[in-house]
């Protein structure tokens, strides 16, 4: 039998997609075993394992100093923990554990002992173990109060981080400042629970050479309580300035709430932004902050923007102004609100006209309309011939009961002008449609394919009758409609 060289074997083993096959390779000979073990531990570190055996193997690698510290503090390792380190340094192969994994190890050792001091000491030694053994970790979620960046080996462990999530409810500024000394090549940074300026966080951001993707989420219970007590003031000005300094490298921005305490002035600096996602928690609205955010959104210029996703914030005029300053590369626009009672029928038509004029490559569109806007849908369909998925919901929660078959105009436009690429259609059930208009719309898809048809359901205003459902079922049976829902 010809002997494959090591490089060929590694390529083959890395292509094997199932754990069972890799386990079989372990038994062939020593060389195969030596090559397969790192791959198994890297790809299946924390997946479908026997936790007791797996964790005992990990704990076997604790240093004698760590074991003595644990023993001196009344922490007894399981008797099944190996007395000598295993043949392979498994820890050096596996992915850095998430907080939940470390907590499971602690729970296994302490067995429901509610002694915080012991938990902190054991947690510290487990993290020290991984940091000393793991090298060039690429992704990490930092959600522990342990000063990980100060542990021996931290610079080797974290210097090649590509993606980092920090939860500021746990981490102190000094630990972040230390991380900034050797972690300089982050591409993705997610910041959770930012309630004040952290000098260490500012240092970490400033240290990055090519920060590309930034997520800021403000979902801390403390932040919500502060908001309810009217104590939440804008005091993250330094964070806003730090983001401004990175404005030319940031391409992706995710803001989980515009009610955060970060001044939105940095928005105008993101000149190379291609993707933006904004989620506004409508339960904690601060109208002054929302208006300020919308003002900066309107004056920002993102010529290379490709994806625009806005939830819980209806600012059609500002979005129209933003879209008008793009170069026509937008492929996705998503606008959604949870609180339908607060919808206001303003400038929805202005947005449709702006999209029709400036977004020839758009494929996905979800937005709101009122009947006066239906006429603008025609130019949208004629100019945007790559549309694949559209969703039009009623912006006005209060519907005039006398508007007989007001939705027919929309259906007729869709029937006459939809491009062949349009295969996913969602419309509001709070507009009235005649049976004839329904019939004509679905008949227009004969010879084409309507992969998905959906009607937005509003409890108080829903005008889809059994006659409408019969038409839909007819075209489902004929294979014209491949999937329908809420009918």
C-alpha positions as CSV (number, residue, x, y, z in Angstrom):
1,X,0.0,0.0,0.0
2,X,1.4,3.4,-0.9
3,X,2.1,5.7,2.0
4,X,0.5,9.1,1.9
5,X,2.5,12.0,3.2
6,X,1.4,13.8,6.3
7,X,0.1,16.9,4.4
8,X,-2.2,14.8,2.2
9,X,-3.5,12.9,5.3
10,X,-4.3,16.2,7.1
11,X,-6.2,17.5,4.1
12,X,-8.2,14.3,3.9
13,X,-9.0,14.3,7.6
14,X,-10.0,17.9,7.6
15,X,-12.5,17.1,4.8
16,X,-14.2,14.3,6.8
17,X,-17.4,15.9,8.1
18,X,-18.6,13.3,10.7
19,X,-17.2,12.4,14.1
20,X,-17.7,8.7,13.6
21,X,-15.3,8.5,10.6
22,X,-12.6,10.5,12.4
23,X,-12.9,8.1,15.4
24,X,-12.3,5.2,13.1
25,X,-9.2,6.9,11.7
26,X,-7.8,7.1,15.3
27,X,-7.4,3.3,15.3
28,X,-5.4,2.8,12.2
29,X,-1.9,3.6,13.6
30,X,0.0,6.0,15.8
31,X,0.6,8.5,13.0
32,X,-3.0,8.7,12.0
33,X,-4.0,9.0,15.7
34,X,-1.5,11.9,16.2
35,X,-3.0,13.7,13.2
36,X,-6.7,13.1,13.9
37,X,-6.7,14.0,17.6
38,X,-6.2,17.7,17.1
39,X,-8.9,17.8,14.4
40,X,-11.4,16.0,16.6
41,X,-10.8,18.3,19.5
42,X,-10.9,21.4,17.4
43,X,-14.1,20.6,15.6
44,X,-16.0,18.8,18.3
45,X,-14.6,20.3,21.5
46,X,-18.0,21.0,23.1
47,X,-20.4,19.1,21.0
48,X,-22.3,16.0,22.1
49,X,-19.7,15.0,24.6
50,X,-19.9,12.9,27.8
51,X,-19.4,15.9,30.1
52,X,-18.2,13.9,33.1
53,X,-15.4,12.2,31.2
54,X,-14.6,15.2,29.0
55,X,-14.4,17.6,31.9
56,X,-12.3,15.2,34.0
57,X,-9.8,15.1,31.1
58,X,-9.6,18.9,31.1
59,X,-9.2,19.1,34.8
60,X,-6.4,16.6,34.7
61,X,-4.2,19.3,33.1
62,X,-4.5,21.6,36.1
63,X,-1.0,22.4,37.4
64,X,0.1,21.1,40.8
65,X,0.0,24.7,42.0
66,X,-3.6,25.1,40.9
67,X,-4.6,21.7,42.5
68,X,-3.0,22.7,45.8
69,X,-4.8,26.1,45.7
70,X,-8.1,24.3,45.2
71,X,-7.4,21.8,47.9
72,X,-6.4,24.5,50.4
73,X,-9.7,26.2,49.8
74,X,-11.8,23.0,50.3
75,X,-12.4,22.3,46.6
76,X,-12.1,18.6,45.9
77,X,-11.7,17.5,42.3
78,X,-13.6,14.3,41.2
79,X,-11.7,11.1,42.2
80,X,-11.9,10.0,38.6
81,X,-9.7,13.0,37.5
82,X,-6.5,11.5,36.0
83,X,-3.5,11.6,38.4
84,X,-1.2,12.2,35.5
85,X,-1.7,14.3,32.4
86,X,-3.0,12.4,29.3
87,X,-0.9,11.4,26.4
88,X,-2.0,14.5,24.3
89,X,-2.3,18.1,25.3
90,X,-6.0,18.1,24.4
91,X,-6.5,21.6,25.7
92,X,-4.1,23.1,23.2
93,X,-6.3,21.7,20.4
94,X,-9.8,22.7,21.4
95,X,-11.7,25.9,21.0
96,X,-11.6,28.4,23.9
97,X,-14.6,27.5,26.1
98,X,-17.6,29.8,26.4
99,X,-18.8,30.9,29.8
100,X,-21.5,28.3,29.9
101,X,-19.0,25.5,29.5
102,X,-16.8,26.8,32.3
103,X,-19.9,27.1,34.5
104,X,-20.8,23.5,33.7
105,X,-17.3,22.4,34.9
106,X,-17.7,24.3,38.1
107,X,-21.1,22.8,38.7
108,X,-19.7,19.3,38.2
109,X,-17.0,19.9,40.7
110,X,-18.9,21.8,43.4
111,X,-22.1,19.8,43.0
112,X,-24.6,22.6,43.8
113,X,-22.5,24.1,46.6
114,X,-23.6,27.7,46.9
115,X,-20.3,29.1,48.0
116,X,-19.3,32.1,45.8
117,X,-15.7,32.1,47.0
118,X,-15.1,28.5,45.9
119,X,-16.8,29.2,42.5
120,X,-14.6,32.3,41.9
121,X,-11.4,30.4,42.7
122,X,-12.2,27.4,40.6
123,X,-13.3,29.6,37.7
124,X,-10.0,31.5,38.0
125,X,-7.9,28.3,37.8
126,X,-9.9,26.9,34.9
127,X,-9.5,30.1,32.8
128,X,-5.8,30.2,33.8
129,X,-5.4,26.7,32.4
130,X,-7.0,27.4,29.1
131,X,-5.2,30.7,28.6
132,X,-1.8,29.1,29.3
133,X,-2.5,26.3,26.8
134,X,-4.5,27.8,24.0
135,X,-2.7,29.8,21.4
136,X,-3.9,32.2,18.7
137,X,-7.6,32.0,19.7
138,X,-9.7,33.6,16.9
139,X,-13.1,34.1,18.5
140,X,-14.0,34.8,22.1
141,X,-17.0,35.9,24.2
142,X,-15.8,37.7,27.3
143,X,-18.5,37.4,29.9
144,X,-16.7,36.9,33.2
145,X,-15.4,39.2,35.9
146,X,-12.1,37.2,35.8
147,X,-9.2,39.5,34.7
148,X,-8.4,37.2,31.8
149,X,-6.0,39.6,30.0
150,X,-3.8,39.6,33.2
151,X,-3.4,35.9,33.4
152,X,0.0,34.3,32.3
153,X,-0.1,33.5,28.5
154,X,-2.9,36.0,27.7
155,X,-0.8,37.8,25.0
156,X,-0.2,34.5,23.2
157,X,-3.7,33.3,23.6
158,X,-5.6,36.4,22.5
159,X,-3.1,38.4,20.3
160,X,-4.7,36.9,17.1
161,X,-8.3,37.5,18.0
162,X,-10.5,38.2,15.0
163,X,-13.9,38.4,16.8
164,X,-14.5,39.6,20.3
165,X,-17.7,40.1,22.3
166,X,-17.4,42.0,25.6
167,X,-20.1,42.2,28.2
168,X,-19.4,45.3,30.2
169,X,-21.7,44.1,33.1
170,X,-18.8,41.8,34.0
171,X,-15.5,43.3,32.7
172,X,-13.6,46.1,34.3
173,X,-11.8,48.9,32.4
174,X,-8.3,47.8,33.5
175,X,-8.8,44.3,32.0
176,X,-9.9,45.9,28.7
177,X,-6.9,48.3,28.8
178,X,-4.5,45.4,29.2
179,X,-6.2,43.5,26.3
180,X,-5.6,46.5,24.1
181,X,-1.9,46.1,24.5
182,X,-1.7,42.9,22.5
183,X,-5.1,42.5,20.8
184,X,-4.9,44.8,17.7
185,X,-6.3,42.9,14.8
186,X,-10.0,42.6,15.7
187,X,-12.3,42.6,12.7
188,X,-15.5,42.2,14.6
189,X,-16.2,43.8,18.0
190,X,-19.5,43.4,19.9
191,X,-20.2,45.5,22.9
192,X,-22.9,44.5,25.3
193,X,-24.4,46.6,28.1
194,X,-22.6,49.8,27.7
195,X,-23.9,52.2,30.3
196,X,-20.9,54.5,30.7
197,X,-17.6,55.4,29.1
198,X,-14.9,52.7,29.8
199,X,-11.4,54.1,29.2
200,X,-10.2,50.5,28.7
201,X,-12.8,50.0,25.9
202,X,-11.7,53.2,24.3
203,X,-8.1,52.0,24.3
204,X,-9.2,48.7,22.8
205,X,-11.0,50.4,20.0
206,X,-8.2,52.8,19.3
207,X,-5.7,49.9,19.2
208,X,-7.4,48.2,16.3
209,X,-5.9,48.4,12.9
210,X,-8.8,47.3,10.8
211,X,-12.0,47.3,12.8
212,X,-14.7,46.3,10.3
213,X,-17.9,45.2,12.1
214,X,-19.2,46.9,15.3
215,X,-22.2,45.8,17.3
216,X,-23.5,47.8,20.3
217,X,-26.3,46.3,22.4
218,X,-27.7,48.0,25.5
219,X,-29.9,45.4,27.2
220,X,-28.6,45.5,30.7
221,X,-31.3,45.4,33.5
222,X,-29.4,48.3,35.1
223,X,-29.7,50.4,32.0
224,X,-33.5,49.7,31.8
225,X,-33.9,50.7,35.5
226,X,-31.9,53.8,34.9
227,X,-34.1,54.7,32.0
228,X,-37.3,54.2,34.0
229,X,-35.9,56.4,36.7
230,X,-34.9,59.1,34.2
231,X,-31.3,58.8,35.3
232,X,-30.0,57.7,31.9
233,X,-27.9,60.6,30.6
234,X,-25.6,60.7,27.6
235,X,-22.2,60.0,29.1
236,X,-20.6,57.8,26.4
237,X,-19.2,60.7,24.4
238,X,-15.7,59.1,24.4
239,X,-17.1,55.9,22.9
240,X,-18.8,58.0,20.2
241,X,-15.5,59.8,19.5
242,X,-13.6,56.5,19.3
243,X,-16.0,55.1,16.8
244,X,-15.6,58.3,14.8
245,X,-11.8,57.8,14.7
246,X,-12.5,54.3,13.2
247,X,-15.1,55.7,10.7
248,X,-13.1,54.8,7.6
249,X,-12.6,51.1,8.5
250,X,-16.1,50.3,9.8
251,X,-18.2,48.7,7.1
252,X,-20.9,47.0,9.3
253,X,-22.8,48.6,12.1
254,X,-25.4,47.0,14.4
255,X,-27.1,49.2,17.0
256,X,-29.4,47.2,19.2
257,X,-31.2,50.3,20.5
258,X,-31.2,54.0,19.7
259,X,-32.1,54.6,23.3
260,X,-28.5,53.9,24.3
261,X,-26.5,56.6,25.9
262,X,-24.1,56.9,23.0
263,X,-24.3,60.2,21.1
264,X,-25.1,59.4,17.4
265,X,-22.7,62.0,16.0
266,X,-20.3,59.2,15.0
267,X,-22.8,58.1,12.3
268,X,-21.6,60.8,9.9
269,X,-18.0,59.5,10.0
270,X,-18.8,56.0,8.7
271,X,-18.2,56.9,5.1
272,X,-17.5,53.3,3.9
273,X,-20.5,51.7,5.6
274,X,-22.1,48.9,3.5
275,X,-24.5,47.3,6.1
276,X,-26.5,48.9,8.9
277,X,-28.9,47.3,11.3
278,X,-30.8,49.3,13.9
279,X,-33.1,47.9,16.5
280,X,-35.1,50.4,18.6
281,X,-36.8,49.0,21.8
282,X,-40.1,50.8,21.5
283,X,-40.9,50.0,25.1
284,X,-38.4,52.6,26.3
285,X,-38.7,55.4,23.8
286,X,-37.0,58.6,24.4
287,X,-38.2,60.9,21.7
288,X,-35.4,63.5,22.0
289,X,-32.8,60.8,21.4
290,X,-34.8,59.3,18.6
291,X,-35.1,62.6,16.9
292,X,-31.4,63.2,17.3
293,X,-30.6,59.8,15.9
294,X,-32.9,60.4,12.9
295,X,-31.2,63.8,12.3
296,X,-27.8,62.3,12.1
297,X,-29.1,59.5,9.9
298,X,-30.5,62.0,7.5
299,X,-27.3,63.9,7.1
300,X,-25.0,60.9,6.9
301,X,-23.7,59.7,3.5
302,X,-23.1,56.0,2.8
303,X,-22.4,55.8,-0.9
304,X,-21.6,52.1,-0.8
305,X,-24.5,51.0,1.3
306,X,-25.9,47.6,0.4
307,X,-28.2,46.6,3.3
308,X,-30.5,48.8,5.4
309,X,-32.4,47.2,8.3
310,X,-34.5,49.3,10.7
311,X,-36.7,47.8,13.4
312,X,-38.9,49.9,15.7
313,X,-38.1,53.2,14.2
314,X,-40.3,54.7,11.5
315,X,-38.3,57.5,9.8
316,X,-39.2,57.3,6.1
317,X,-38.2,60.8,5.3
318,X,-34.7,60.4,6.8
319,X,-34.2,57.0,5.2
320,X,-35.3,58.5,1.8
321,X,-32.6,61.2,2.2
322,X,-30.0,58.5,3.1
323,X,-30.9,56.3,0.1
324,X,-30.7,59.3,-2.3
325,X,-26.9,59.6,-1.5
326,X,-26.1,56.0,-2.3
327,X,-24.5,54.7,-5.5
328,X,-27.3,52.2,-6.4
329,X,-25.8,49.1,-4.7
330,X,-28.5,48.6,-2.1
331,X,-29.9,45.0,-2.4
332,X,-31.9,44.8,0.9
333,X,-34.2,47.2,2.8
334,X,-36.0,46.0,5.8
335,X,-38.3,48.3,7.9
336,X,-40.5,46.9,10.6
337,X,-42.2,48.0,13.8
338,X,-43.7,46.0,16.6
339,X,-46.0,48.6,18.0
340,X,-48.6,49.0,15.3
341,X,-50.6,51.4,17.4
342,X,-47.9,54.0,17.1
343,X,-47.7,53.9,13.3
344,X,-47.9,57.3,11.6
345,X,-48.8,57.6,7.9
346,X,-46.1,60.0,6.8
347,X,-43.6,59.9,4.0
348,X,-44.1,56.3,3.1
349,X,-44.5,57.2,-0.5
350,X,-41.4,59.3,-0.4
351,X,-39.4,56.2,0.6
352,X,-40.9,54.1,-2.3
353,X,-40.0,56.8,-4.8
354,X,-36.5,57.1,-3.5
355,X,-36.0,53.3,-3.7
356,X,-37.4,53.2,-7.2
357,X,-35.0,55.9,-8.3
358,X,-31.8,54.9,-6.5
359,X,-31.9,51.1,-5.9
360,X,-31.9,49.3,-9.3
361,X,-30.2,46.3,-7.7
362,X,-32.6,45.8,-4.8
363,X,-33.7,42.2,-4.2
364,X,-35.5,42.3,-0.9
365,X,-37.9,45.0,0.3
366,X,-40.1,45.1,3.4
367,X,-41.8,48.4,4.2
368,X,-45.1,50.1,4.9
369,X,-47.6,51.7,2.6
370,X,-50.9,53.6,2.7
371,X,-53.3,53.5,-0.3
372,X,-52.1,56.8,-1.7
373,X,-48.7,55.2,-2.1
374,X,-49.8,52.3,-4.3
375,X,-49.2,54.4,-7.5
376,X,-45.5,54.6,-6.6
377,X,-45.2,50.8,-6.6
378,X,-45.5,50.8,-10.4
379,X,-42.3,52.7,-10.8
380,X,-40.6,50.6,-8.2
381,X,-41.5,47.4,-10.1
382,X,-40.5,48.9,-13.5
383,X,-37.1,50.2,-12.3
384,X,-36.1,47.5,-9.9
385,X,-36.1,44.4,-12.1
386,X,-34.1,42.3,-9.7
387,X,-36.7,42.2,-7.0
388,X,-37.2,38.8,-5.5
389,X,-39.0,39.4,-2.3
390,X,-41.4,42.2,-1.3
391,X,-43.5,42.8,1.7
392,X,-46.0,45.7,1.9
393,X,-47.9,46.2,5.2
394,X,-50.5,48.8,6.1
395,X,-48.9,51.8,7.9
396,X,-52.2,53.1,9.1
397,X,-53.7,51.0,11.8
398,X,-57.0,52.8,11.5
399,X,-58.7,51.7,8.3
400,X,-61.7,53.4,6.7
401,X,-64.4,50.8,6.6
402,X,-65.9,52.5,3.5
403,X,-62.7,51.9,1.4
404,X,-64.2,49.1,-0.6
405,X,-61.5,46.9,-2.3
406,X,-58.8,49.5,-1.8
407,X,-56.2,46.8,-2.2
408,X,-57.2,46.1,-5.8
409,X,-55.0,48.9,-7.0
410,X,-52.0,47.3,-5.4
411,X,-52.8,43.8,-6.7
412,X,-53.4,45.1,-10.2
413,X,-50.0,46.9,-10.3
414,X,-48.4,43.7,-9.0
415,X,-50.2,41.7,-11.7
416,X,-49.2,43.9,-14.6
417,X,-45.6,45.1,-13.7
418,X,-44.0,42.5,-11.4
419,X,-40.6,41.3,-12.8
420,X,-40.2,37.5,-13.3
421,X,-37.7,37.5,-10.5
422,X,-40.4,38.4,-7.9
423,X,-41.2,35.0,-6.3
424,X,-42.0,36.0,-2.7
425,X,-44.9,38.3,-2.0
426,X,-46.4,39.5,1.3
427,X,-49.4,41.9,1.5
428,X,-51.5,43.3,4.3
429,X,-54.7,41.7,5.3
430,X,-56.1,45.0,6.5
431,X,-56.7,46.2,2.9
432,X,-59.8,44.9,1.1
433,X,-59.3,42.9,-2.1
434,X,-62.0,41.8,-4.5
435,X,-62.1,38.2,-5.5
436,X,-61.5,39.2,-9.2
437,X,-58.3,41.0,-8.3
438,X,-57.1,38.0,-6.3
439,X,-57.9,35.7,-9.3
440,X,-56.1,38.0,-11.8
441,X,-53.0,38.3,-9.6
442,X,-52.5,34.5,-9.1
443,X,-53.3,33.8,-12.7
444,X,-50.5,36.1,-13.8
445,X,-48.0,33.6,-12.1
446,X,-49.0,30.8,-14.4
447,X,-45.9,29.9,-16.3
448,X,-43.8,31.6,-13.5
449,X,-43.5,30.5,-9.9
450,X,-44.8,32.1,-6.7
451,X,-42.6,30.4,-4.2
452,X,-44.1,32.2,-1.2
453,X,-47.3,34.1,-0.5
454,X,-48.2,35.5,2.9
455,X,-50.8,37.9,4.2
456,X,-50.0,40.0,7.3
457,X,-52.6,39.3,9.9
458,X,-54.0,42.1,12.1
459,X,-56.5,41.0,14.7
460,X,-58.8,44.0,14.5
461,X,-58.7,44.6,10.8
462,X,-58.5,41.5,8.6
463,X,-60.5,41.3,5.4
464,X,-59.5,37.9,4.0
465,X,-62.6,35.8,3.6
466,X,-63.3,32.2,2.9
467,X,-63.8,33.1,-0.8
468,X,-60.2,34.5,-0.9
469,X,-58.9,31.4,0.8
470,X,-60.6,29.2,-1.8
471,X,-58.8,31.1,-4.6
472,X,-55.5,30.7,-2.9
473,X,-56.1,26.9,-2.3
474,X,-57.0,26.6,-6.0
475,X,-53.6,27.9,-7.1
476,X,-51.8,26.0,-4.4
477,X,-53.4,22.8,-5.8
478,X,-52.4,23.8,-9.3
479,X,-48.8,24.3,-8.2
480,X,-48.7,28.1,-9.0
481,X,-48.2,28.9,-5.3
482,X,-45.5,26.7,-3.7
483,X,-46.0,27.9,-0.1
484,X,-48.6,30.0,1.6
485,X,-49.1,31.0,5.3
486,X,-51.7,32.7,7.5
487,X,-54.5,32.1,5.1
